[in-house]
């Protein structure tokens, strides 16, 4: 069953998102499907909502190509780490087309029921590149705690297969200090993140992570919600 569930998610990424085959949506997704994409201001509901979601992506990146880099599964859940490349040809989330090729890395949590994808959470970063230096990450976390002194992080979901584990977590905190050049607003900010780690001899030896940057910037007023 685990391999079937993994294959189901791969078909979504390869046949629907990459090829734009809307006819496959009914085969792969439950009628009550819900998609939580942190870059979008609202969740996506149902098969027609999903088709509009895919159309928006393919309008903006008509040559987008998704590749699954890794998958782990447990029970009725699948976590996929993927990369995508595409040329920014149309407006996307209020951003005018640049004509540039964009590289994206993402992590996706999918819940499968009755052989179809019923709910999904996805996070992605628009600038794929090498893993940051640990010292840089440490300074980044210090800055985050200074900006949000009452920060709270809670695990929302987790699963493990073999030597890898995946976590989905929620963060909340009051914006009390400067962050990303934005003066403190005093507002409560919420964001979602996802991590996959590889464990060897009881220690984390490799890590991949995604964080809701777009959602946080939207709440801080740095970017406007798409019209």
N, C-alpha and C positions, 0 to 999 in steps of 0.2 A: 504493500500500500504506500509506503514512504516513497518508493521510486516512482510510482504512478502519480503521486501528488507533485513531486518535483517536475515530472514531465509536463504536467498540466500547466504549471507556472511558466515553464520554458516555452510552451506553445503560445501563451499570452504575450510574452515578450517578443517571440520570433514571428509568429503569424499575424498577430493583431497590431502591435506597436511598430514592428519593423516593416511588415508588408502592407499594413493598412487593411487587412481583410476583415471587414465588419461582419461578414457572414459567420465567422467563427465565434462571435461574442456569445450567441445563444448556446453553443456547445460547451463553452468553457466556464460560464458564469451563471450563478443562481439569479433568479428574477428579483430577489430582494438584496442584491449586491450593494455594498457600501464601500467606497474608497475614501481614505483619509490621506490626502496629499498636502503636506505642510506648506507647500509653496502656493497652494490655492486658498483663497479666503473662505471657501465653503466646501463641505464634503460633496462627493459625487454619489448619486443614488440611481439604482436600476440600470437596466441594459441600455436604454436610450441615453441616459446620462453618461454612461461609459462611452458610448459611441461619439457623443459630442466632445468628451474629454480627449479621446484619441484624435478626433478631427482637428481640435485646437492645436495639439502637438504637431500633427503632420502638416498643418497649414504653415506653422512657424518653421518646422524642420522637415521638409518633404523627403529628404534623403537620409533621415535618421536610421541608424543601425545599432541595435541592441545586442550585446553579447553577455552571456551568463559567465561570470568568473568563478563562482562557487555557490554551492547550495548545501544547507543542512536541514534536516526535518526530524520532527518528533511528534507522535500522535497525529493530530489533524492540522498541524501547522508546518509551514515551509518558510524558511528565510533564504532569500537569494541576494547575492552580491553581484551587481552588474555594472557594465560600462556602456556608454553610448556616444556616438559621434554623429554630428549632423550640421548642415549649413543653415545659418539663421536667415531664412528668406522671407518670413512674415512676422507680423507683430505678435508678441507673446507676453502675456501678463502686463500689458501696457508698455512693453519695451519695443521700440521701433527696430526693424530688421537691420542687422549690421553687415550681412553678406559674409561674415566670418564663419569658419568651421569651429564648432563648440564641442568640447569634450566634457562629459558628465560621468560621475561615478554615483552609484546609488545602492541603497539597501532596502529590501522590501520584505515585509512580513505578510504572509497570506494565510487565511483560515479556510480550509477546505471542508465542505459538508456535502455528502451524497455525490461525490465525484465532480463537484463544481466549486469554483472559488466563490466564497460567500462574503468575505470581508478582507480588506487589505489596508495596510499602513505603509507609506513609502516616504523615504527621505533621500535627498540627493544633493550633490555639490557640483556647481557648474564649472569648476576649474580643477579637473583631475591632475594630480601631480605626485611627486614623491612624498613619502611620509614625513611630517614635520620633525625637526630635531626635538628630542625630549625636553631640553632646556627651554625651547621656545614654547612648547606645550605647557610647561610648568608656569612660565610667566603669563601665558594666556589665562590659565585657571586663576592665578592670583589676581589678575585684572578683573575677571568675572566676579570674584568674591568681593572685591572692593566696590564694584558697581552695584552689586546686589547682595548686601551684607546679610540678609535674611534668607538667602537662597535655600531652597529645598529640592531635593531630587528623590523621586520615588520610582521603583521598578514597576513597569506596567505589564511586562511579558518577558518570558525567557524560555529557551529550549537548548538542548545539547545533543550532539551526535558525534561519536568518536572523540577526537581531541579538540573539537571546536564547540564554542558556546555562543549564543546570540542573546542580546538583551535589548528591549525597547523601554525607554524611560521618559518620564515627564519632569520638567524643571519649572519651578516658579519662584519669583522673587520680586521685591520692590526696587525700582530703579532709583537708587540713592546717590550714585556717583557717576562720573562721566564714563561713557562706554561707547567705543567706536566713534569717538568725536562728538557724541550726542550728550548734551547737558542733562543732568538728572531731571526726570519728569515727575517722580513720585508715584508713578503708575505701577500697578502689579503686572508683570510680564510673565507669560507662559510659553514654553517651547517644548518640542519633542526631539529626542535623539535616539539613535540606534547604534549598537556596537556589536562586532563579531570579534572574538578573540580565539587564538590557538594556544592550547595549554600543553606544556611538557614538564614532567616531573614536578607538578604542583605549582608551576610558575607560568605567567603569561609571557609568551615569547613572540607573539605577533598580534597586531591589532588593526582593525579597519573600523572607521566610525563615520557617521553622518549626523548633522545637527541642523535644526530648523532655522537657518540663518534668515531666509526670506520672511518667515513668519515673525521673527523677532524684530527685524528691521521695519516691518509693517506696523507692529505695535508701538515701536519707538517713534514712528512718524517720519522715518527716513525715506521710505517709499510709500506711494499711494496704492491703495487697492485698485486692481484693474477695473476700468469702467464697464 
